[in-house]
């Protein structure tokens, strides 16, 4: 199982011909809503890839919160560890320009109530990978340290998002705890400014760093210093919202299956490529769609290997569940 901890929100999308200038108004071409939040998006993407997913976070006691939980549940995500708090649920307004790029305004609301108390033995039960997404500096460290204390051999992945731009001291502490670090180019460059070289990043438990380069693809750097690079797929971009979360989900699923680094990058690029062709943060592709896409793009062997590994993992989990039931 892959669990994610972090934000959940209602995303309100407005497609605009261009971003408005300060003090002006423009008319939207299209408007729609969708569940959002980096950690919640990742949970949905993981579930659609055929791997058990759990989300840990906070919602408000309102209709928005009920909708957000219902949507996750309908996607097959374990919602048992979502806390209802005395705050309004998070909302994000997203402007999408003619190139599919986004500009966001966020109201965190109930997400501000998330704490390390949400991380318990129960919430981490059967979890192989815990993904921490876009949390403030001190909180992410507290959550990672508590998870490591409760489950010593748990793998922890981390995508700081824009946090890395203003909480570098906490980020440096964080990379000494986590196993997998997921960054975009801007975040990676920011981190390197506080390290003598790329190898200084590798301390503690860190196994590898993934750098997402958008249209240029992605790079994976191992602790040994070895680099892997996979180019992005050429697709028509409609909406990039949530593409990084979908990439992360596929990469973590690939890691849990034991894919080789290059294959994991190709798998993640394919998932993100399909996502940006659709609108909405939760429009992540299903496994069958990715396998078909990989076959069409000349990666038939990878598609077959993925199908085999996921089926093998599913059968193993089913067998374990049956054995538990006999005890």
Secondary structure as UniProt FT lines:
FT   STRAND          2..5
FT   STRAND          9..15
FT   TURN            22..23
FT   STRAND          30..36
FT   HELIX           38..48
FT   TURN            49..50
FT   STRAND          53..60
FT   HELIX           63..74
FT   TURN            75..76
FT   TURN            80..81
FT   STRAND          82..85
FT   STRAND          90..96
FT   TURN            98..99
FT   STRAND          102..107
FT   HELIX           109..113
FT   HELIX           116..118
FT   TURN            121..126
FT   STRAND          129..133
FT   HELIX           137..150
FT   TURN            152..153
FT   STRAND          155..159
FT   HELIX           161..165
FT   HELIX           168..174
FT   TURN            175..177
FT   STRAND          180..184
FT   HELIX           185..192
FT   TURN            193..194
FT   HELIX           198..201
FT   TURN            204..205
FT   STRAND          208..212
FT   HELIX           214..216
FT   STRAND          218..222
FT   TURN            223..224
FT   STRAND          227..230
FT   TURN            241..242
FT   HELIX           243..257
FT   HELIX           261..275
FT   TURN            276..277
FT   TURN            281..282
FT   HELIX           287..296
FT   TURN            297..298
FT   HELIX           300..326
//
